[in-house]
Amino acid sequence: MEHEAKLAFEPWRNTLEFQYTSDRSVEEILELVASPPPKSIVIYCNVFSDKTGRTFIPLDIGKRVAKTANAPVFVSGTPSSHGPIGGSLLSFEAEGTEQQIGCLTS
């Protein structure tokens, strides 16, 4: 996802500052979002693992980011009712229902 984000944000590279987190531990990510520069936003994409090699449930990390962040949090991926204010969201329940209906009608 980070590679895709870098491509998407390329037009603003010289206008805005971006910080990426694939080379950080979860603790470092939480420290970063706890004290961002003024006028920052956080875009959370699912974190499955960090630089330490530990694996995570993305929803759990998303909740921690939303709770810790001192900036608006937008999510891309799994929705959470614990703090993010918006984003591109996927409902696993709706996706499963759609897939099940698709299988039944095939």
SVG drawing of the C-alpha trace seen along z (x, -y; Angstrom):
<svg xmlns="http://www.w3.org/2000/svg" viewBox="-29 -24 42 45">
<polyline fill="none" stroke="black" stroke-width="0.4" points="0.0,0.0 2.9,-2.4 4.1,-2.1 0.6,-2.9 0.4,-5.8 3.7,-7.3 2.5,-7.1 -0.8,-8.7 0.8,-11.5 3.6,-12.2 1.9,-15.4 2.1,-17.0 5.6,-15.8 7.0,-19.4 4.0,-21.0 3.2,-18.7 5.4,-16.6 4.6,-12.9 5.9,-10.4 5.6,-6.7 5.8,-4.0 6.7,-0.7 10.2,-1.1 8.8,-1.7 7.6,0.4 4.0,0.0 5.3,-1.8 7.2,-4.3 4.0,-4.7 2.0,-5.6 4.7,-8.1 4.6,-9.7 0.8,-10.1 0.7,-11.3 2.7,-14.4 2.4,-15.3 3.4,-18.7 0.6,-21.3 -2.1,-21.0 -1.4,-17.2 -3.7,-14.4 -3.2,-10.7 -4.1,-8.2 -4.2,-4.8 -3.9,-1.8 -4.1,1.7 -1.0,2.7 -0.5,6.4 3.2,6.4 5.9,4.0 9.6,3.7 10.1,6.0 8.4,8.9 5.5,9.0 2.1,9.5 -1.1,7.7 -4.8,7.6 -5.2,4.4 -8.5,3.3 -6.7,3.4 -3.8,1.2 -6.3,-1.1 -8.1,-1.6 -4.8,-2.3 -3.8,-4.8 -7.2,-6.6 -7.1,-6.7 -3.5,-8.0 -3.5,-10.4 -3.4,-14.1 -4.7,-14.8 -7.7,-13.7 -7.5,-10.1 -8.7,-8.8 -8.7,-5.1 -8.3,-3.1 -9.4,0.5 -11.2,1.9 -13.7,-0.5 -13.7,-1.3 -16.2,-3.1 -13.4,-4.0 -12.2,-7.4 -11.5,-7.6 -13.5,-10.4 -13.8,-8.9 -12.0,-7.3 -12.3,-4.6 -13.9,-1.8 -14.5,1.9 -17.2,3.8 -16.2,7.4 -19.8,8.3 -21.2,6.6 -18.4,8.2 -19.1,11.6 -22.8,11.3 -22.2,10.1 -19.8,13.0 -22.2,15.5 -25.1,14.2 -22.9,14.3 -22.0,17.9 -25.6,18.9 -26.8,17.3 -24.0,18.7"/>
</svg>
